[in-house]
Amino acid sequence: MAALKHNSSSMSLNLMADKDDLLLNSREVAFLLDLSPDTVNELARRNVIPAFKKGRQWRFRKRDITVFKRQFKGLNVAA
């Protein structure tokens, strides 16, 4: 029984980790950052936003975008 509880607990942790590891496309990131998809792609190309290419398309990890968004807001407030 204890092993079952441990496994379900591990499964919950894995589901939370998977949620943070979601891959987003440029359009989804544009919505989150209130930018155009073209701007998101340009920022990815210039290595401003953490991203990687999957085929010909840019992909973004949700956790990376969340961190970037916090930093981006900090830059806007200081400007």
PDB file of N, CA, C and O in Angstrom:
ATOM      1  N   MET A   1       0.826  -1.198   0.000  1.00  0.00           N
ATOM      2  CA  MET A   1       0.000   0.000   0.000  1.00  0.00           C
ATOM      3  C   MET A   1       0.868   1.259   0.000  1.00  0.00           C
ATOM      4  O   MET A   1       0.580   2.218  -0.716  1.00  0.00           O
ATOM      5  N   ALA A   2       1.930   1.251   0.805  1.00  0.00           N
ATOM      6  CA  ALA A   2       2.824   2.404   0.857  1.00  0.00           C
ATOM      7  C   ALA A   2       3.478   2.649  -0.494  1.00  0.00           C
ATOM      8  O   ALA A   2       3.688   3.794  -0.893  1.00  0.00           O
ATOM      9  N   ALA A   3       3.797   1.568  -1.193  1.00  0.00           N
ATOM     10  CA  ALA A   3       4.408   1.716  -2.522  1.00  0.00           C
ATOM     11  C   ALA A   3       3.433   2.385  -3.475  1.00  0.00           C
ATOM     12  O   ALA A   3       3.841   3.182  -4.320  1.00  0.00           O
ATOM     13  N   LEU A   4       2.161   2.073  -3.352  1.00  0.00           N
ATOM     14  CA  LEU A   4       1.149   2.677  -4.217  1.00  0.00           C
ATOM     15  C   LEU A   4       1.060   4.176  -3.953  1.00  0.00           C
ATOM     16  O   LEU A   4       0.976   4.967  -4.892  1.00  0.00           O
ATOM     17  N   LYS A   5       1.078   4.570  -2.688  1.00  0.00           N
ATOM     18  CA  LYS A   5       1.048   5.996  -2.355  1.00  0.00           C
ATOM     19  C   LYS A   5       2.283   6.697  -2.901  1.00  0.00           C
ATOM     20  O   LYS A   5       2.188   7.803  -3.433  1.00  0.00           O
ATOM     21  N   HIS A   6       3.424   6.067  -2.773  1.00  0.00           N
ATOM     22  CA  HIS A   6       4.673   6.651  -3.276  1.00  0.00           C
ATOM     23  C   HIS A   6       4.588   6.834  -4.784  1.00  0.00           C
ATOM     24  O   HIS A   6       4.986   7.872  -5.312  1.00  0.00           O
ATOM     25  N   ASN A   7       4.070   5.824  -5.477  1.00  0.00           N
ATOM     26  CA  ASN A   7       3.965   5.908  -6.933  1.00  0.00           C
ATOM     27  C   ASN A   7       3.016   7.008  -7.364  1.00  0.00           C
ATOM     28  O   ASN A   7       3.318   7.745  -8.303  1.00  0.00           O
ATOM     29  N   SER A   8       1.876   7.137  -6.703  1.00  0.00           N
ATOM     30  CA  SER A   8       0.934   8.192  -7.091  1.00  0.00           C
ATOM     31  C   SER A   8       1.522   9.563  -6.781  1.00  0.00           C
ATOM     32  O   SER A   8       1.270  10.524  -7.509  1.00  0.00           O
ATOM     33  N   SER A   9       2.295   9.663  -5.720  1.00  0.00           N
ATOM     34  CA  SER A   9       2.965  10.917  -5.400  1.00  0.00           C
ATOM     35  C   SER A   9       3.994  11.247  -6.469  1.00  0.00           C
ATOM     36  O   SER A   9       4.078  12.390  -6.917  1.00  0.00           O
ATOM     37  N   SER A  10       4.772  10.264  -6.879  1.00  0.00           N
ATOM     38  CA  SER A  10       5.757  10.465  -7.942  1.00  0.00           C
ATOM     39  C   SER A  10       5.068  10.847  -9.234  1.00  0.00           C
ATOM     40  O   SER A  10       5.557  11.687  -9.990  1.00  0.00           O
ATOM     41  N   MET A  11       3.932  10.224  -9.479  1.00  0.00           N
ATOM     42  CA  MET A  11       3.193  10.532 -10.702  1.00  0.00           C
ATOM     43  C   MET A  11       2.721  11.982 -10.685  1.00  0.00           C
ATOM     44  O   MET A  11       2.765  12.653 -11.716  1.00  0.00           O
ATOM     45  N   SER A  12       2.273  12.476  -9.541  1.00  0.00           N
ATOM     46  CA  SER A  12       1.838  13.865  -9.437  1.00  0.00           C
ATOM     47  C   SER A  12       2.993  14.815  -9.705  1.00  0.00           C
ATOM     48  O   SER A  12       2.829  15.824 -10.392  1.00  0.00           O
ATOM     49  N   LEU A  13       4.160  14.493  -9.163  1.00  0.00           N
ATOM     50  CA  LEU A  13       5.328  15.331  -9.401  1.00  0.00           C
ATOM     51  C   LEU A  13       5.704  15.321 -10.874  1.00  0.00           C
ATOM     52  O   LEU A  13       6.070  16.358 -11.427  1.00  0.00           O
ATOM     53  N   ASN A  14       5.617  14.161 -11.514  1.00  0.00           N
ATOM     54  CA  ASN A  14       5.925  14.073 -12.940  1.00  0.00           C
ATOM     55  C   ASN A  14       4.939  14.879 -13.764  1.00  0.00           C
ATOM     56  O   ASN A  14       5.327  15.523 -14.738  1.00  0.00           O
ATOM     57  N   LEU A  15       3.670  14.851 -13.386  1.00  0.00           N
ATOM     58  CA  LEU A  15       2.666  15.627 -14.127  1.00  0.00           C
ATOM     59  C   LEU A  15       2.931  17.115 -13.986  1.00  0.00           C
ATOM     60  O   LEU A  15       2.762  17.865 -14.948  1.00  0.00           O
ATOM     61  N   MET A  16       3.345  17.557 -12.800  1.00  0.00           N
ATOM     62  CA  MET A  16       3.658  18.966 -12.615  1.00  0.00           C
ATOM     63  C   MET A  16       4.880  19.350 -13.445  1.00  0.00           C
ATOM     64  O   MET A  16       4.901  20.413 -14.065  1.00  0.00           O
ATOM     65  N   ALA A  17       5.887  18.497 -13.459  1.00  0.00           N
ATOM     66  CA  ALA A  17       7.081  18.775 -14.254  1.00  0.00           C
ATOM     67  C   ALA A  17       6.728  18.805 -15.730  1.00  0.00           C
ATOM     68  O   ALA A  17       7.224  19.655 -16.470  1.00  0.00           O
ATOM     69  N   ASP A  18       5.874  17.884 -16.166  1.00  0.00           N
ATOM     70  CA  ASP A  18       5.468  17.859 -17.565  1.00  0.00           C
ATOM     71  C   ASP A  18       4.729  19.131 -17.948  1.00  0.00           C
ATOM     72  O   ASP A  18       4.890  19.632 -19.061  1.00  0.00           O
ATOM     73  N   LYS A  19       3.924  19.653 -17.040  1.00  0.00           N
ATOM     74  CA  LYS A  19       3.169  20.880 -17.323  1.00  0.00           C
ATOM     75  C   LYS A  19       4.115  22.055 -17.570  1.00  0.00           C
ATOM     76  O   LYS A  19       3.876  22.872 -18.459  1.00  0.00           O
ATOM     77  N   ASP A  20       5.189  22.137 -16.783  1.00  0.00           N
ATOM     78  CA  ASP A  20       6.174  23.199 -16.963  1.00  0.00           C
ATOM     79  C   ASP A  20       7.011  22.997 -18.216  1.00  0.00           C
ATOM     80  O   ASP A  20       7.561  23.952 -18.764  1.00  0.00           O
ATOM     81  N   ASP A  21       7.108  21.751 -18.666  1.00  0.00           N
ATOM     82  CA  ASP A  21       7.903  21.435 -19.844  1.00  0.00           C
ATOM     83  C   ASP A  21       7.094  21.513 -21.141  1.00  0.00           C
ATOM     84  O   ASP A  21       7.583  21.119 -22.200  1.00  0.00           O
ATOM     85  N   LEU A  22       5.881  22.009 -21.065  1.00  0.00           N
ATOM     86  CA  LEU A  22       5.066  22.138 -22.267  1.00  0.00           C
ATOM     87  C   LEU A  22       5.796  22.950 -23.321  1.00  0.00           C
ATOM     88  O   LEU A  22       6.463  23.937 -23.012  1.00  0.00           O
ATOM     89  N   LEU A  23       5.662  22.527 -24.553  1.00  0.00           N
ATOM     90  CA  LEU A  23       6.251  23.277 -25.654  1.00  0.00           C
ATOM     91  C   LEU A  23       5.197  24.181 -26.263  1.00  0.00           C
ATOM     92  O   LEU A  23       4.064  23.765 -26.507  1.00  0.00           O
ATOM     93  N   LEU A  24       5.582  25.409 -26.503  1.00  0.00           N
ATOM     94  CA  LEU A  24       4.694  26.395 -27.092  1.00  0.00           C
ATOM     95  C   LEU A  24       5.215  26.784 -28.467  1.00  0.00           C
ATOM     96  O   LEU A  24       6.409  26.673 -28.748  1.00  0.00           O
ATOM     97  N   ASN A  25       4.312  27.236 -29.312  1.00  0.00           N
ATOM     98  CA  ASN A  25       4.734  27.760 -30.612  1.00  0.00           C
ATOM     99  C   ASN A  25       4.782  29.293 -30.532  1.00  0.00           C
ATOM    100  O   ASN A  25       4.438  29.884 -29.508  1.00  0.00           O
ATOM    101  N   SER A  26       5.204  29.907 -31.605  1.00  0.00           N
ATOM    102  CA  SER A  26       5.373  31.372 -31.627  1.00  0.00           C
ATOM    103  C   SER A  26       4.069  32.112 -31.355  1.00  0.00           C
ATOM    104  O   SER A  26       4.063  33.139 -30.677  1.00  0.00           O
ATOM    105  N   ARG A  27       2.992  31.602 -31.870  1.00  0.00           N
ATOM    106  CA  ARG A  27       1.696  32.263 -31.679  1.00  0.00           C
ATOM    107  C   ARG A  27       1.284  32.243 -30.205  1.00  0.00           C
ATOM    108  O   ARG A  27       0.778  33.237 -29.684  1.00  0.00           O
ATOM    109  N   GLU A  28       1.502  31.105 -29.536  1.00  0.00           N
ATOM    110  CA  GLU A  28       1.152  31.004 -28.122  1.00  0.00           C
ATOM    111  C   GLU A  28       2.035  31.921 -27.263  1.00  0.00           C
ATOM    112  O   GLU A  28       1.550  32.561 -26.331  1.00  0.00           O
ATOM    113  N   VAL A  29       3.318  31.978 -27.582  1.00  0.00           N
ATOM    114  CA  VAL A  29       4.231  32.858 -26.851  1.00  0.00           C
ATOM    115  C   VAL A  29       3.867  34.318 -27.109  1.00  0.00           C
ATOM    116  O   VAL A  29       3.907  35.144 -26.196  1.00  0.00           O
ATOM    117  N   ALA A  30       3.516  34.629 -28.339  1.00  0.00           N
ATOM    118  CA  ALA A  30       3.107  36.001 -28.678  1.00  0.00           C
ATOM    119  C   ALA A  30       1.917  36.432 -27.820  1.00  0.00           C
ATOM    120  O   ALA A  30       1.871  37.562 -27.334  1.00  0.00           O
ATOM    121  N   PHE A  31       0.973  35.539 -27.641  1.00  0.00           N
ATOM    122  CA  PHE A  31      -0.194  35.843 -26.813  1.00  0.00           C
ATOM    123  C   PHE A  31       0.231  36.105 -25.364  1.00  0.00           C
ATOM    124  O   PHE A  31      -0.228  37.064 -24.743  1.00  0.00           O
ATOM    125  N   LEU A  32       1.112  35.249 -24.830  1.00  0.00           N
ATOM    126  CA  LEU A  32       1.551  35.394 -23.440  1.00  0.00           C
ATOM    127  C   LEU A  32       2.345  36.673 -23.206  1.00  0.00           C
ATOM    128  O   LEU A  32       2.254  37.280 -22.139  1.00  0.00           O
ATOM    129  N   LEU A  33       3.120  37.078 -24.201  1.00  0.00           N
ATOM    130  CA  LEU A  33       3.982  38.254 -24.048  1.00  0.00           C
ATOM    131  C   LEU A  33       3.388  39.524 -24.649  1.00  0.00           C
ATOM    132  O   LEU A  33       4.003  40.588 -24.582  1.00  0.00           O
ATOM    133  N   ASP A  34       2.211  39.421 -25.229  1.00  0.00           N
ATOM    134  CA  ASP A  34       1.542  40.546 -25.881  1.00  0.00           C
ATOM    135  C   ASP A  34       2.426  41.135 -26.988  1.00  0.00           C
ATOM    136  O   ASP A  34       2.640  42.345 -27.065  1.00  0.00           O
ATOM    137  N   LEU A  35       2.925  40.245 -27.830  1.00  0.00           N
ATOM    138  CA  LEU A  35       3.749  40.610 -28.985  1.00  0.00           C
ATOM    139  C   LEU A  35       3.168  39.932 -30.216  1.00  0.00           C
ATOM    140  O   LEU A  35       2.284  39.083 -30.106  1.00  0.00           O
ATOM    141  N   SER A  36       3.663  40.305 -31.374  1.00  0.00           N
ATOM    142  CA  SER A  36       3.246  39.603 -32.587  1.00  0.00           C
ATOM    143  C   SER A  36       4.079  38.335 -32.732  1.00  0.00           C
ATOM    144  O   SER A  36       5.202  38.279 -32.230  1.00  0.00           O
ATOM    145  N   PRO A  37       3.552  37.314 -33.410  1.00  0.00           N
ATOM    146  CA  PRO A  37       4.335  36.100 -33.657  1.00  0.00           C
ATOM    147  C   PRO A  37       5.633  36.394 -34.423  1.00  0.00           C
ATOM    148  O   PRO A  37       6.654  35.752 -34.177  1.00  0.00           O
ATOM    149  N   ASP A  38       5.595  37.350 -35.341  1.00  0.00           N
ATOM    150  CA  ASP A  38       6.812  37.714 -36.079  1.00  0.00           C
ATOM    151  C   ASP A  38       7.880  38.281 -35.137  1.00  0.00           C
ATOM    152  O   ASP A  38       9.064  37.981 -35.287  1.00  0.00           O
ATOM    153  N   THR A  39       7.464  39.088 -34.181  1.00  0.00           N
ATOM    154  CA  THR A  39       8.408  39.645 -33.205  1.00  0.00           C
ATOM    155  C   THR A  39       8.993  38.532 -32.347  1.00  0.00           C
ATOM    156  O   THR A  39      10.193  38.521 -32.075  1.00  0.00           O
ATOM    157  N   VAL A  40       8.157  37.603 -31.923  1.00  0.00           N
ATOM    158  CA  VAL A  40       8.632  36.465 -31.129  1.00  0.00           C
ATOM    159  C   VAL A  40       9.674  35.676 -31.919  1.00  0.00           C
ATOM    160  O   VAL A  40      10.721  35.313 -31.381  1.00  0.00           O
ATOM    161  N   ASN A  41       9.392  35.412 -33.183  1.00  0.00           N
ATOM    162  CA  ASN A  41      10.344  34.672 -34.021  1.00  0.00           C
ATOM    163  C   ASN A  41      11.655  35.431 -34.175  1.00  0.00           C
ATOM    164  O   ASN A  41      12.727  34.828 -34.146  1.00  0.00           O
ATOM    165  N   GLU A  42      11.578  36.727 -34.334  1.00  0.00           N
ATOM    166  CA  GLU A  42      12.792  37.543 -34.474  1.00  0.00           C
ATOM    167  C   GLU A  42      13.599  37.526 -33.173  1.00  0.00           C
ATOM    168  O   GLU A  42      14.824  37.415 -33.207  1.00  0.00           O
ATOM    169  N   LEU A  43      12.921  37.634 -32.033  1.00  0.00           N
ATOM    170  CA  LEU A  43      13.620  37.579 -30.744  1.00  0.00           C
ATOM    171  C   LEU A  43      14.262  36.210 -30.530  1.00  0.00           C
ATOM    172  O   LEU A  43      15.350  36.116 -29.961  1.00  0.00           O
ATOM    173  N   ALA A  44      13.600  35.163 -30.978  1.00  0.00           N
ATOM    174  CA  ALA A  44      14.175  33.815 -30.881  1.00  0.00           C
ATOM    175  C   ALA A  44      15.408  33.710 -31.774  1.00  0.00           C
ATOM    176  O   ALA A  44      16.431  33.160 -31.366  1.00  0.00           O
ATOM    177  N   ARG A  45      15.309  34.234 -32.978  1.00  0.00           N
ATOM    178  CA  ARG A  45      16.430  34.189 -33.923  1.00  0.00           C
ATOM    179  C   ARG A  45      17.645  34.932 -33.373  1.00  0.00           C
ATOM    180  O   ARG A  45      18.787  34.530 -33.597  1.00  0.00           O
ATOM    181  N   ARG A  46      17.384  36.019 -32.651  1.00  0.00           N
ATOM    182  CA  ARG A  46      18.475  36.828 -32.066  1.00  0.00           C
ATOM    183  C   ARG A  46      18.920  36.323 -30.695  1.00  0.00           C
ATOM    184  O   ARG A  46      19.751  36.952 -30.038  1.00  0.00           O
ATOM    185  N   ASN A  47      18.367  35.185 -30.263  1.00  0.00           N
ATOM    186  CA  ASN A  47      18.695  34.588 -28.957  1.00  0.00           C
ATOM    187  C   ASN A  47      18.301  35.469 -27.777  1.00  0.00           C
ATOM    188  O   ASN A  47      18.935  35.411 -26.723  1.00  0.00           O
ATOM    189  N   VAL A  48      17.274  36.276 -27.941  1.00  0.00           N
ATOM    190  CA  VAL A  48      16.763  37.098 -26.834  1.00  0.00           C
ATOM    191  C   VAL A  48      15.808  36.270 -25.982  1.00  0.00           C
ATOM    192  O   VAL A  48      15.827  36.354 -24.754  1.00  0.00           O
ATOM    193  N   ILE A  49      14.981  35.477 -26.636  1.00  0.00           N
ATOM    194  CA  ILE A  49      14.047  34.565 -25.965  1.00  0.00           C
ATOM    195  C   ILE A  49      14.623  33.159 -26.084  1.00  0.00           C
ATOM    196  O   ILE A  49      15.048  32.755 -27.167  1.00  0.00           O
ATOM    197  N   PRO A  50      14.642  32.403 -24.976  1.00  0.00           N
ATOM    198  CA  PRO A  50      15.130  31.023 -25.070  1.00  0.00           C
ATOM    199  C   PRO A  50      14.201  30.188 -25.957  1.00  0.00           C
ATOM    200  O   PRO A  50      12.998  30.097 -25.715  1.00  0.00           O
ATOM    201  N   ALA A  51      14.788  29.588 -26.978  1.00  0.00           N
ATOM    202  CA  ALA A  51      13.996  28.829 -27.953  1.00  0.00           C
ATOM    203  C   ALA A  51      14.892  27.836 -28.669  1.00  0.00           C
ATOM    204  O   ALA A  51      16.118  27.889 -28.573  1.00  0.00           O
ATOM    205  N   PHE A  52      14.253  26.936 -29.385  1.00  0.00           N
ATOM    206  CA  PHE A  52      14.986  26.007 -30.236  1.00  0.00           C
ATOM    207  C   PHE A  52      14.125  25.709 -31.449  1.00  0.00           C
ATOM    208  O   PHE A  52      12.910  25.907 -31.439  1.00  0.00           O
ATOM    209  N   LYS A  53      14.775  25.236 -32.477  1.00  0.00           N
ATOM    210  CA  LYS A  53      14.060  24.914 -33.705  1.00  0.00           C
ATOM    211  C   LYS A  53      13.673  23.446 -33.716  1.00  0.00           C
ATOM    212  O   LYS A  53      14.480  22.579 -33.381  1.00  0.00           O
ATOM    213  N   LYS A  54      12.451  23.175 -34.096  1.00  0.00           N
ATOM    214  CA  LYS A  54      11.981  21.819 -34.347  1.00  0.00           C
ATOM    215  C   LYS A  54      11.540  21.828 -35.804  1.00  0.00           C
ATOM    216  O   LYS A  54      10.460  22.316 -36.140  1.00  0.00           O
ATOM    217  N   GLY A  55      12.386  21.286 -36.652  1.00  0.00           N
ATOM    218  CA  GLY A  55      12.152  21.433 -38.081  1.00  0.00           C
ATOM    219  C   GLY A  55      12.417  22.881 -38.447  1.00  0.00           C
ATOM    220  O   GLY A  55      13.484  23.420 -38.152  1.00  0.00           O
ATOM    221  N   ARG A  56      11.453  23.502 -39.084  1.00  0.00           N
ATOM    222  CA  ARG A  56      11.596  24.913 -39.470  1.00  0.00           C
ATOM    223  C   ARG A  56      10.897  25.861 -38.510  1.00  0.00           C
ATOM    224  O   ARG A  56      10.900  27.075 -38.717  1.00  0.00           O
ATOM    225  N   GLN A  57      10.298  25.313 -37.461  1.00  0.00           N
ATOM    226  CA  GLN A  57       9.490  26.120 -36.551  1.00  0.00           C
ATOM    227  C   GLN A  57      10.202  26.327 -35.210  1.00  0.00           C
ATOM    228  O   GLN A  57      10.882  25.430 -34.711  1.00  0.00           O
ATOM    229  N   TRP A  58      10.036  27.504 -34.644  1.00  0.00           N
ATOM    230  CA  TRP A  58      10.565  27.781 -33.315  1.00  0.00           C
ATOM    231  C   TRP A  58       9.658  27.151 -32.276  1.00  0.00           C
ATOM    232  O   TRP A  58       8.436  27.160 -32.422  1.00  0.00           O
ATOM    233  N   ARG A  59      10.257  26.604 -31.225  1.00  0.00           N
ATOM    234  CA  ARG A  59       9.527  26.056 -30.086  1.00  0.00           C
ATOM    235  C   ARG A  59      10.108  26.658 -28.821  1.00  0.00           C
ATOM    236  O   ARG A  59      11.291  26.993 -28.752  1.00  0.00           O
ATOM    237  N   PHE A  60       9.246  26.787 -27.820  1.00  0.00           N
ATOM    238  CA  PHE A  60       9.595  27.458 -26.574  1.00  0.00           C
ATOM    239  C   PHE A  60       9.079  26.614 -25.415  1.00  0.00           C
ATOM    240  O   PHE A  60       7.951  26.121 -25.452  1.00  0.00           O
ATOM    241  N   ARG A  61       9.911  26.448 -24.381  1.00  0.00           N
ATOM    242  CA  ARG A  61       9.449  25.755 -23.177  1.00  0.00           C
ATOM    243  C   ARG A  61       8.687  26.761 -22.318  1.00  0.00           C
ATOM    244  O   ARG A  61       9.129  27.890 -22.103  1.00  0.00           O
ATOM    245  N   LYS A  62       7.542  26.318 -21.840  1.00  0.00           N
ATOM    246  CA  LYS A  62       6.690  27.228 -21.073  1.00  0.00           C
ATOM    247  C   LYS A  62       7.432  27.795 -19.859  1.00  0.00           C
ATOM    248  O   LYS A  62       7.289  28.977 -19.547  1.00  0.00           O
ATOM    249  N   ARG A  63       8.213  26.973 -19.181  1.00  0.00           N
ATOM    250  CA  ARG A  63       8.927  27.467 -17.986  1.00  0.00           C
ATOM    251  C   ARG A  63       9.925  28.552 -18.363  1.00  0.00           C
ATOM    252  O   ARG A  63      10.113  29.509 -17.612  1.00  0.00           O
ATOM    253  N   ASP A  64      10.573  28.411 -19.529  1.00  0.00           N
ATOM    254  CA  ASP A  64      11.520  29.436 -19.969  1.00  0.00           C
ATOM    255  C   ASP A  64      10.811  30.751 -20.281  1.00  0.00           C
ATOM    256  O   ASP A  64      11.324  31.830 -19.982  1.00  0.00           O
ATOM    257  N   ILE A  65       9.636  30.651 -20.882  1.00  0.00           N
ATOM    258  CA  ILE A  65       8.875  31.855 -21.225  1.00  0.00           C
ATOM    259  C   ILE A  65       8.357  32.535 -19.962  1.00  0.00           C
ATOM    260  O   ILE A  65       8.309  33.763 -19.890  1.00  0.00           O
ATOM    261  N   THR A  66       7.971  31.745 -18.973  1.00  0.00           N
ATOM    262  CA  THR A  66       7.510  32.314 -17.705  1.00  0.00           C
ATOM    263  C   THR A  66       8.623  33.125 -17.043  1.00  0.00           C
ATOM    264  O   THR A  66       8.389  34.232 -16.558  1.00  0.00           O
ATOM    265  N   VAL A  67       9.831  32.569 -17.026  1.00  0.00           N
ATOM    266  CA  VAL A  67      10.977  33.281 -16.457  1.00  0.00           C
ATOM    267  C   VAL A  67      11.285  34.527 -17.291  1.00  0.00           C
ATOM    268  O   VAL A  67      11.520  35.605 -16.744  1.00  0.00           O
ATOM    269  N   PHE A  68      11.282  34.374 -18.607  1.00  0.00           N
ATOM    270  CA  PHE A  68      11.557  35.508 -19.493  1.00  0.00           C
ATOM    271  C   PHE A  68      10.534  36.623 -19.276  1.00  0.00           C
ATOM    272  O   PHE A  68      10.889  37.802 -19.247  1.00  0.00           O
ATOM    273  N   LYS A  69       9.278  36.247 -19.126  1.00  0.00           N
ATOM    274  CA  LYS A  69       8.212  37.243 -18.942  1.00  0.00           C
ATOM    275  C   LYS A  69       8.443  38.053 -17.669  1.00  0.00           C
ATOM    276  O   LYS A  69       8.252  39.269 -17.665  1.00  0.00           O
ATOM    277  N   ARG A  70       8.857  37.381 -16.580  1.00  0.00           N
ATOM    278  CA  ARG A  70       9.157  38.090 -15.333  1.00  0.00           C
ATOM    279  C   ARG A  70      10.297  39.078 -15.539  1.00  0.00           C
ATOM    280  O   ARG A  70      10.228  40.217 -15.078  1.00  0.00           O
ATOM    281  N   GLN A  71      11.347  38.641 -16.234  1.00  0.00           N
ATOM    282  CA  GLN A  71      12.492  39.518 -16.492  1.00  0.00           C
ATOM    283  C   GLN A  71      12.090  40.655 -17.430  1.00  0.00           C
ATOM    284  O   GLN A  71      12.514  41.795 -17.241  1.00  0.00           O
ATOM    285  N   PHE A  72      11.287  40.353 -18.424  1.00  0.00           N
ATOM    286  CA  PHE A  72      10.820  41.329 -19.408  1.00  0.00           C
ATOM    287  C   PHE A  72      10.025  42.423 -18.718  1.00  0.00           C
ATOM    288  O   PHE A  72      10.204  43.603 -19.021  1.00  0.00           O
ATOM    289  N   LYS A  73       9.141  42.045 -17.783  1.00  0.00           N
ATOM    290  CA  LYS A  73       8.359  43.029 -17.027  1.00  0.00           C
ATOM    291  C   LYS A  73       9.277  43.910 -16.207  1.00  0.00           C
ATOM    292  O   LYS A  73       9.056  45.118 -16.115  1.00  0.00           O
ATOM    293  N   GLY A  74      10.311  43.322 -15.604  1.00  0.00           N
ATOM    294  CA  GLY A  74      11.266  44.076 -14.811  1.00  0.00           C
ATOM    295  C   GLY A  74      11.994  45.106 -15.657  1.00  0.00           C
ATOM    296  O   GLY A  74      12.251  46.220 -15.201  1.00  0.00           O
ATOM    297  N   LEU A  75      12.325  44.741 -16.878  1.00  0.00           N
ATOM    298  CA  LEU A  75      12.999  45.685 -17.795  1.00  0.00           C
ATOM    299  C   LEU A  75      12.072  46.823 -18.178  1.00  0.00           C
ATOM    300  O   LEU A  75      12.510  47.969 -18.279  1.00  0.00           O
ATOM    301  N   ASN A  76      10.795  46.524 -18.393  1.00  0.00           N
ATOM    302  CA  ASN A  76       9.837  47.563 -18.791  1.00  0.00           C
ATOM    303  C   ASN A  76       9.595  48.549 -17.660  1.00  0.00           C
ATOM    304  O   ASN A  76       9.442  49.746 -17.905  1.00  0.00           O
ATOM    305  N   VAL A  77       9.558  48.065 -16.435  1.00  0.00           N
ATOM    306  CA  VAL A  77       9.304  48.938 -15.288  1.00  0.00           C
ATOM    307  C   VAL A  77      10.491  49.877 -15.099  1.00  0.00           C
ATOM    308  O   VAL A  77      10.313  51.046 -14.757  1.00  0.00           O
ATOM    309  N   ALA A  78      11.709  49.363 -15.323  1.00  0.00           N
ATOM    310  CA  ALA A  78      12.903  50.174 -15.118  1.00  0.00           C
ATOM    311  C   ALA A  78      13.082  51.222 -16.215  1.00  0.00           C
ATOM    312  O   ALA A  78      13.740  52.239 -15.998  1.00  0.00           O
ATOM    313  N   ALA A  79      12.507  50.983 -17.377  1.00  0.00           N
ATOM    314  CA  ALA A  79      12.700  51.897 -18.523  1.00  0.00           C
ATOM    315  C   ALA A  79      11.886  53.162 -18.392  1.00  0.00           C
ATOM    316  O   ALA A  79      11.941  54.024 -19.269  1.00  0.00           O
TER     317      ALA A  79
END
